[in-house]
Every structure is written in C-alpha cells, then in structure tokens.
Amino acid sequence: MGKLRRARLAVSTYFGVMGLVGGVWMARIPAIKAQAQLSDGTLGVALFALPVGLVLGSFAAERLVDRVGDVPLMRLCGIGMGVTIIVPGLARNLAELMPALLVYGGFCGMLDVSQNAHGVRVEAAYQRPVITSMHACYSLGAILGALAGGAFAWAGVGPFPSLLAGGAVTGLATIAAGRWLLPGKGSAHPAQNTFPPHNTIPAQGTTPAPGPLAQGTTPAPGALAQGTIPAQGSAGHHGDDPIPVVARPVWQVVLGLGVLAIAGLVIEGAVGDWSAVYLRDNLGTSAGFAALGYAAFSVTMTTGRMVGDWFVHRFGAVRLTRAMGVISTAGLVAALATRNPVVTIAGLTLLGAGLSAEVPQVFAAGGRADPQRPGSGLAKVVGMGYAGQTAGPAVIGTLATLIGLRLAFGITILLAALIAVAAPALGWRGGRSRFA
C-alpha cells in the first residue's frame, strides 16, 4: 500500500471512530439518564453541553490547525475523545454530566476541523475527489456504534463499560492510524486543489500544462484570478458549459459556505430529533415504525457518501450540490405533504440521498477558502454549521408549540431549497482579502 493510500485510510479511520463513539454514546443516553436520575427537562439541559462543546472546539481549532498543524491536533484529539467519552458513564447527577459532555464535545469539535483539514490535503495529493468517502466512514461508524450500544443495552451492560469499550477502540485506532498521516502542515496554495473532472474540457486558451498541474505547482499567472482553472470538483468545467472559479474576499467565501453548512446541518439535526416524533405523534405510527424514518435517512445518507466522490468527479460539486438541493427539497415535500407514513419514510429516504454529499463538499471548500490560513476558513465554516445544528432543532421545537410540528418541520423545505440556490458558493475562492 502506498503512502498516500495509507494516509487516506488513516484519516478515514479517524472519521469512522468519531462516528463509532458518537453512536455508542447516543444508544446509551437512556441508561445514563436513569443513572444520573434526570428528568426529561434536565436531560435536555445536560445534552445541550455537547453541541456547545462542539462549537467551542471547532473555533479553538481555527488557529491550532494553522500553528501546530492538523496531524498533531488529530493525534491529541483522537486520544482525548477516546478518554473523555468514558467520563459521562460515571456521572451520577447533572453537575457531573454537563462538564463531561462539554469537554468531550470540545475534543470532537477540534478533531472534526483537523481531520477535515487533513482530508483536504489528502484529496489535493490525490488530484481527484475523495473526501466524501471519508465522511461515509463517519456515517458508517455511527451506525455500527449505535448497533453496538444497543447490543450493550440488550445484554444489560452498564453505561460506563459500554463507553469504556468505545473509548478504548477509539484511542487504539487513532494511535495506530496516526502513524500513517501525511507529514507537515500542508500547503495553502490553491493550485494543490485544482483538478478537473475526468471529462473536463477547459475554457479556450486556459489549458494548463499537464506537468505543473499534476505536481500541484503554480498554474499560469493570472489563471486563478481569471476564474479559468477548475477547482476540486466544485468549479470544474463539464462539456461546453464552464463553471468558473470566482475570486472573492475571504469573508464572503466563508459566509457563503457557512450558510450552506447551516442549512445542511439544521436539516440533519431536525431529522434526527424530530422525524420519529412526527411519525409517532402526528401520523399515529408505532414507536418501532417511527424509528424506520431516521434509519432509512441514515442508510441512504451513508450510501450516498460512499459513491459521492464519483459524482463530484463527474459533475463537479456545484452542479451536484444544486441537484442535491432539488432532490432534498422534493424528499421533504413528499415527507410532509401527505399523512401516509409509508410515503413520509420514502421522502426521508430520498432526503438522505439528496443531503449526503452536501456537508462534505462544504467542509472541503472551507479548507480552501483562505489560501494563507486553511484552518481558519474551515474552522469558521464548521463552527457555523455546528451552531446551526445546535439551534435549529430547538427552534423547530419552539415553533411546533405555536404552529404545530408539521408546519414547523416545513421550515427545512426552505433550507433545502436554499442549498440549491446557494450552491455556486462552492465555486468561490478567497483571493482579495482575509479575516483580520
């Protein structure tokens, strides 16, 4: 196995174990609630500490990635995540549980930024899209973790041994995989991320020489400024219909990508928190049938991420994300426009496929937003996305008390449509200013 393939496997392992330990944690929440003697209300307060930690951790990683590099941060946070997930299993009350979740969330937030930054580097070295498959490993890990957590619960194993097992697997896997990560901090030069789809026809007069582009060296002077060099999957030319790279101030690039991240993660959070409730309470299904909605969404989300890199390579991330926004909108309309539970689950299934590659491409673009400080743009985009994922389901819950869950859930239709409209932001590149 070559060095680059090992690096891809290594960073995919980090994504996978992050999903795995999160899946075990979610499956054991009921047991931890009982152990800490929490009511539904106090459990909600405790669980809020986790997304707060994610947001704080992602912003803390902003300077750390650029100063110390993504590799040291990944190694530290991989071990830290494996250790801190154990602590909630020991909590006996609210005061013990909240700080434990805050610290665990902080390590997860820093790891997510650093592993995405490393994924961007690996993708640049591959000269073709590969980062969506890394996110597929996260989704697959989450499914396996949830199954493992459910098996622990079925066997009567307590929350502490369950989380200890998940943390041990995480720590050992990240230590082993950490040896295969790419050395150095990575290059911030945008040319490292300029690879066209396999059937690319560059704009007339802008064809790059094969050698320099393949080596990741500087393209012809002025090419990027003119918007003619195709960026990774998101701004490649396809046929005779070119989508140019657009140079914009970095703050505009990050803001545009942040909007896309918020839209995608709010929808994900809403489906996770409210789909089963909607099926059970509004459509009158059994609890077991209601769980099928999120399960179907998760399966198509994972499957879509497994094959998403091929579609990015074939069509480019802008076209693909625009199409996925349309598919997601159609899925949500189908899920909410009828009171037939089977049709609702079919709509959620379509939504999972439509939303699958959106967040990976947005995060990857965030890592390329600021050529001088790749960690800065990525951290801001991830942080905004997590903030939306934190607040979105709570806003939907508040509105549900006023206008009903069906109409409140319908807000996600607007967000899905926004993804289709705002997809061109994936073709923006920071080139005229920076954040202070």
Secondary structure as UniProt FT lines:
FT   HELIX           3..27
FT   HELIX           29..35
FT   TURN            36..37
FT   HELIX           40..68
FT   HELIX           70..84
FT   TURN            85..86
FT   HELIX           87..90
FT   HELIX           94..126
FT   HELIX           131..154
FT   TURN            155..156
FT   HELIX           159..177
FT   HELIX           178..180
FT   HELIX           190..193
FT   TURN            198..199
FT   TURN            204..205
FT   HELIX           210..215
FT   TURN            221..227
FT   TURN            232..234
FT   TURN            239..240
FT   STRAND          246..248
FT   HELIX           250..277
FT   HELIX           278..282
FT   HELIX           287..315
FT   HELIX           317..336
FT   HELIX           341..355
FT   TURN            356..357
FT   HELIX           358..367
FT   HELIX           374..403
FT   HELIX           405..409
FT   HELIX           411..422
FT   HELIX           423..427
FT   STRAND          428..430
//
